[in-house]
Amino acid sequence: MPEVLMPRLSDATTEATIVAWLVPDGSSVRIGDEVVEIEFDKATTAWPADADGVLSIAVPAGRTVCPGTAIARIGAVDGGAAIPAGEGPSAVDSPSDDPVGGGAAGTPVEARTSVSSAGATSSDVPVEAGPAGPLAGVVPAVSPAEEASADTAVAAASASTTAPVVDPTAPGPAAPLDAEAPTLRTPSRIERLVSDRMVQSRTEIPEFTVSVEIDMGAALAMRGDLKAVGAPGGGGRTPSVNDLFVKACALALIDHPRIRSAWTDDGVLQHERIDVGVAVATDDGGLVVPVVRGADRSGLAALAAQTRELTGRARKGRITPAEMSGATFSISNLGAMGVSHFTAIIGPRQGAILAVGATIDRFVPVGGEPVLRPICTVTLSSDHRVIYGAHAAAFLERLRTILEHPGALAF
């Protein structure tokens, strides 16, 4: 009986979550039919059936399992039976080991109330399983008149009882809970994944940073011209400032292979492709890094269109793991949020990441006179096992030259 296994879509995937089953349990499916929606490393994708037959779900939606785990089975249809002979019900439909409802009529059983998420207290209530069913008579019916009578009796007994002697040394009543006390929230799978990656980076990579200031006057003027005349091949999309940085970094990386290298257990891995990851904040507060493939070979307009399409889907969580893997260099830009300067954390299997701050008008000396210029501060975080200070400085100098003389960016 073929099994549907949780796939591994990237080397970094250690677990994945079943978001939803797209077909009901017991339904007939064909090869290629999308049967389950799965969340991997910050992305959600639909996974198809690889056999014809009847789907028997083994792992319900909401569960997180390791790659290679059997999450369903696909059995051949036999005389219209939903599940092949000899195969039991799926794990999600299997009865529990609790004897409630499973014993013979008249056999005493215990009904247990489980602790709910709201904090209800569990209790054991012995009941007799009679003809009306195993849970008949769990709580005897109490009429309103009986409740009132009981309340009256309790009140009378309390009134006739002598007030107890209070020990002055005894502790007082517990203070009420603070309404402003902090609450503990369970992190999402993506939050845990980001946490693990960041801790891994900080603990394993000997990182150092180098910053430079770039005069963005010429680059912004060129962008203004492209906006006025329309960027050819861009589908009406004017390249953003971030697009200018992606293209400029790609061109600078051609001459600086150290910056696109990474440390591995087997040695220094030098990437030949220039695939630039772009950090994107998602609508649900997460963080993903879609990858712009072959950024050095794409024209600025085509690169801008590709980036816009990728980041748009990334913000909505509709991007695949393959579109977020394999970056050889990354960029994180907080300039649009008014951040003037920051440092970014290097991602797995990379040697460097560029943090781009806001472009701010500042007076700088030009020909001995103060001149107001749009200045952007960028910071390169580098893995010191692969990249040394001179390499980082040379790369940033090349990046600054390209952006301050942006003619090459337009092609």
C-alpha positions in Angstrom: 0.0 0.0 0.0 1.7 3.2 -1.1 2.5 5.7 1.6 2.4 9.5 1.3 5.6 10.6 3.0 6.4 14.1 4.4 8.8 15.4 1.7 12.1 17.2 2.3 12.3 20.2 0.0 15.5 21.6 1.2 18.6 20.4 3.1 17.8 22.7 6.0 14.3 21.2 6.5 14.1 19.3 9.8 10.3 19.4 10.3 7.2 20.5 8.5 3.6 21.1 9.4 0.4 19.9 7.7 -1.7 23.0 7.2 -4.7 21.3 5.7 -5.8 18.2 3.8 -7.2 19.3 0.5 -9.3 16.1 0.0 -11.4 14.3 2.6 -10.3 11.0 4.2 -11.5 8.1 2.1 -11.7 10.0 -1.2 -10.4 8.6 -4.4 -7.4 10.4 -5.8 -5.3 10.2 -9.0 -1.6 10.8 -9.6 -0.9 14.5 -9.6 -3.9 15.5 -7.6 -3.0 18.0 -4.8 -4.0 16.3 -1.6 -2.2 18.2 1.2 -1.0 21.7 2.0 2.3 21.7 3.9 4.3 24.4 5.6 8.1 24.1 5.2 10.9 26.6 6.2 8.6 29.7 6.2 6.7 28.7 3.1 3.5 26.8 2.2 3.1 24.5 -0.7 0.6 21.9 -2.0 1.8 18.3 -2.4 0.4 15.9 -5.0 -0.5 12.2 -4.8 2.0 9.9 -6.4 -0.4 7.0 -6.9 -4.0 6.3 -7.8 -6.4 5.0 -5.2 -8.2 5.8 -2.0 -6.6 8.3 0.5 -6.4 7.2 4.1 -5.1 10.0 6.3 -2.7 9.0 9.0 -1.6 12.4 10.4 -4.2 15.1 11.0 -3.9 18.8 10.0 -2.0 20.9 12.5 0.6 18.3 13.3 4.3 18.9 12.8 6.4 15.9 11.8 9.9 15.1 10.4 10.5 14.6 6.7 10.1 10.9 5.7 7.2 10.4 8.1 4.2 8.6 6.6 1.3 11.1 6.7 -1.2 9.1 4.7 -1.7 5.9 2.6 -3.2 5.4 -0.8 -4.9 2.0 -1.3 -6.5 0.5 -4.3 -10.2 0.7 -4.7 -11.7 -2.8 -4.1 -15.4 -3.2 -4.8 -16.0 0.4 -3.7 -14.4 -0.1 -0.3 -12.8 3.1 1.0 -10.0 1.3 2.7 -8.4 -2.0 1.3 -9.1 -5.2 3.1 -6.7 -5.9 5.9 -5.9 -2.3 6.5 -7.3 -0.7 9.6 -8.7 2.7 10.0 -6.3 5.7 9.7 -4.5 7.1 12.7 -6.8 10.1 12.9 -9.9 7.8 13.1 -8.5 5.2 15.4 -10.4 4.8 18.7 -8.4 5.7 21.8 -7.3 3.2 24.5 -9.7 4.8 27.0 -12.4 2.2 27.9 -15.2 4.7 28.0 -17.8 3.6 25.5 -15.8 0.4 24.7 -16.9 -1.9 27.5 -19.9 -4.2 27.7 -23.2 -2.9 28.9 -23.5 -2.8 32.6 -19.7 -2.7 33.2 -18.5 0.1 35.5 -16.3 2.6 33.8 -14.7 5.9 34.7 -15.5 9.1 32.7 -12.7 11.6 32.9 -13.0 15.2 32.0 -9.8 16.4 30.3 -8.1 19.7 31.1 -9.2 22.3 28.6 -7.1 25.1 27.2 -9.1 27.5 29.4 -7.7 25.7 32.5 -10.6 23.5 33.6 -9.7 21.1 36.4 -9.8 17.4 35.5 -11.9 15.1 37.7 -12.7 11.4 37.9 -16.4 10.6 38.0 -17.3 6.9 38.5 -20.4 6.0 36.6 -22.4 2.9 35.9 -22.9 2.1 32.2 -26.5 1.1 31.9 -28.9 0.5 29.1 -28.9 4.2 28.2 -25.2 4.1 27.4 -21.9 4.2 29.2 -22.1 7.9 30.2 -25.8 7.9 31.3 -26.1 9.3 34.8 -22.7 11.0 34.9 -24.2 14.1 36.5 -27.7 13.6 38.2 -30.3 16.1 37.2 -31.0 18.8 39.9 -34.2 20.8 39.8 -34.2 24.5 40.6 -36.3 23.9 43.7 -33.7 21.5 45.0 -30.9 24.0 44.3 -32.8 26.7 46.2 -33.4 24.3 49.1 -29.7 23.4 49.3 -28.7 27.0 49.2 -31.1 27.8 52.1 -29.7 24.9 54.1 -26.1 26.0 53.6 -27.0 29.6 54.6 -28.8 28.5 57.7 -25.9 26.2 58.8 -23.4 29.1 58.2 -25.5 31.5 60.3 -25.8 29.1 63.3 -22.1 28.3 63.4 -19.8 30.2 65.8 -17.3 32.4 64.0 -13.9 30.7 64.0 -11.0 32.1 66.0 -8.5 33.8 63.6 -4.8 33.1 64.3 -3.0 36.5 63.9 0.1 34.7 62.7 -1.7 32.9 60.0 -1.1 34.1 56.4 -3.9 36.2 54.9 -5.9 35.4 51.9 -4.1 35.1 48.6 -3.8 38.4 46.7 -5.9 38.6 43.5 -4.1 37.9 40.2 -2.5 40.9 38.6 -4.6 41.8 35.6 -1.5 43.3 34.0 0.6 40.2 34.5 2.6 39.0 31.4 1.2 36.2 29.4 3.2 33.3 27.9 2.7 32.8 24.2 3.7 29.6 22.3 5.9 30.6 19.3 4.9 29.5 15.9 6.9 27.0 14.0 8.3 29.8 11.8 9.3 31.8 14.9 11.1 28.7 16.3 12.8 28.1 12.9 14.1 31.7 12.7 15.2 31.5 16.4 17.2 28.4 15.7 18.9 29.8 12.6 19.8 33.1 14.3 21.2 31.3 17.4 23.2 29.0 15.1 24.6 32.0 13.2 25.6 33.9 16.3 27.2 31.0 18.0 29.0 29.4 15.0 30.1 32.4 12.8 32.9 34.8 13.9 31.2 37.9 12.5 32.6 41.4 12.0 31.1 44.5 10.4 32.3 47.3 8.1 30.3 50.4 7.2 30.5 53.0 4.5 28.5 56.1 3.5 27.2 56.3 -0.1 26.1 59.5 -1.9 22.9 58.4 -3.6 22.3 61.6 -5.6 23.2 60.1 -9.0 21.4 56.8 -8.4 18.2 58.6 -7.3 18.4 61.0 -10.3 18.6 58.0 -12.6 15.7 56.4 -10.9 13.7 59.6 -11.4 14.5 59.5 -15.1 13.4 55.9 -15.4 10.1 56.8 -13.6 9.5 59.6 -16.0 10.1 57.7 -19.2 9.2 54.2 -18.0 11.7 51.4 -17.5 11.8 49.2 -20.7 10.9 45.6 -20.0 9.7 46.3 -16.5 6.0 46.1 -17.1 5.5 49.7 -15.8 7.4 48.9 -12.7 9.9 51.6 -11.7 12.9 50.1 -9.9 12.9 50.8 -6.2 16.0 51.9 -4.2 16.3 48.3 -3.0 16.3 47.1 -6.6 19.3 49.4 -7.3 21.1 47.9 -4.3 20.4 44.3 -5.5 21.7 45.0 -9.0 24.7 47.0 -7.7 25.6 44.2 -5.2 25.3 41.6 -8.0 27.7 43.5 -10.2 30.2 44.1 -7.3 30.1 40.4 -6.4 31.4 39.5 -9.9 34.8 41.0 -9.0 34.8 39.8 -5.3 34.3 36.0 -5.1 35.3 36.0 -1.4 32.1 37.8 -0.5 30.0 35.1 -2.2 31.8 32.3 -0.4 30.9 30.3 2.7 32.6 28.2 5.3 31.7 24.5 5.5 33.1 21.5 7.3 34.8 20.4 4.1 36.3 23.7 3.2 35.5 27.1 1.7 32.6 26.9 -0.7 32.8 29.5 -3.4 29.5 30.0 -5.2 29.8 30.6 -8.9 26.2 31.8 -9.3 25.2 35.2 -8.0 21.8 34.6 -6.4 20.8 37.5 -4.1 18.4 36.9 -1.1 16.1 39.8 -0.2 14.8 39.9 3.4 11.0 40.5 3.4 8.7 41.0 6.4 5.5 39.0 6.0 2.0 40.1 6.7 1.8 37.8 9.7 4.9 39.3 11.3 7.3 36.7 10.0 10.5 37.0 8.1 11.4 35.3 4.8 14.2 35.7 2.3 13.2 35.0 -1.4 16.1 34.7 -3.8 16.6 36.7 -7.0 18.3 34.2 -9.3 21.1 35.4 -11.7 20.9 39.0 -10.5 24.1 39.9 -12.3 22.6 38.8 -15.6 19.2 40.4 -15.3 18.5 43.9 -16.6 17.4 46.4 -14.0 13.8 46.5 -15.2 13.5 42.7 -15.4 15.2 42.4 -12.0 12.7 44.9 -10.5 9.7 43.0 -12.0 11.1 39.7 -10.6 11.7 41.1 -7.2 8.2 42.7 -7.0 6.6 39.4 -7.9 8.7 37.4 -5.4 8.3 39.8 -2.5 4.6 40.2 -3.1 4.0 36.4 -2.8 6.4 36.2 0.1 4.5 38.8 2.2 1.4 36.6 1.8 3.2 33.4 2.6 2.6 32.0 -0.9 6.3 31.2 -1.7 7.9 27.8 -2.1 11.0 26.6 -0.2 12.8 26.3 -3.5 12.4 30.1 -4.0 14.0 30.8 -0.7 17.0 28.4 -0.9 20.4 28.8 -2.5 21.2 32.5 -1.9 24.9 33.2 -2.3 24.5 36.7 -0.7 21.7 38.6 1.0 20.4 42.1 1.5 18.3 43.5 4.4 16.9 47.0 3.9 15.2 48.9 6.8 15.7 52.3 5.2 12.0 52.6 4.3 11.2 52.4 8.0 13.5 55.3 8.8 16.4 53.2 10.3 19.6 55.0 9.6 22.0 52.2 10.5 21.9 48.6 11.7 23.7 45.3 11.3 22.1 42.1 9.9 22.8 38.4 10.8 24.4 36.2 8.2 22.3 33.3 6.9 23.2 29.6 6.6 25.7 28.7 3.9 26.6 32.3 3.2 29.6 34.5 4.0 28.1 37.9 4.1 24.9 40.1 4.3 24.5 43.8 3.6 22.3 46.0 5.8 20.9 49.1 4.1 19.8 52.1 6.1 17.7 55.1 5.1 18.9 57.7 2.7 19.1 61.0 4.6 19.9 64.5 3.5 23.1 65.6 5.2 25.7 68.4 4.7 29.0 66.9 3.5 32.1 68.8 2.3 32.3 69.1 -1.5 35.2 71.2 -2.8 35.7 72.7 0.7 32.1 73.8 1.0 29.2 72.2 2.9 26.7 70.7 0.4 23.4 69.0 1.2 23.5 65.5 -0.2 21.4 62.3 0.1 23.6 59.9 2.1 23.0 56.2 2.8 24.9 54.2 5.3 25.4 50.5 4.5 27.0 47.8 6.8 28.5 44.6 5.6 28.4 41.7 8.1 31.1 39.1 7.2 32.2 35.7 8.3 35.9 36.2 9.4 36.8 32.6 8.6 36.3 33.4 4.9 36.4 37.2 4.5 39.0 39.5 6.0 38.7 43.2 6.6 40.5 44.2 3.4 38.1 42.0 1.3 35.0 43.6 2.9 36.4 47.1 2.4 37.2 46.5 -1.2 33.8 45.1 -1.9 32.1 48.1 -0.3 34.3 50.5 -2.2 33.2 48.8 -5.5 29.6 49.0 -4.4 29.9 52.7 -3.6 31.5 53.4 -7.0 28.7 51.6 -8.9 25.9 53.5 -7.0 27.6 56.9 -7.3 28.2 56.3 -11.0 25.0 54.3 -11.8 25.3 54.1 -15.6 26.0 50.3 -15.5 22.8 49.7 -13.5 20.5 50.6 -16.3 21.4 47.6 -18.4 
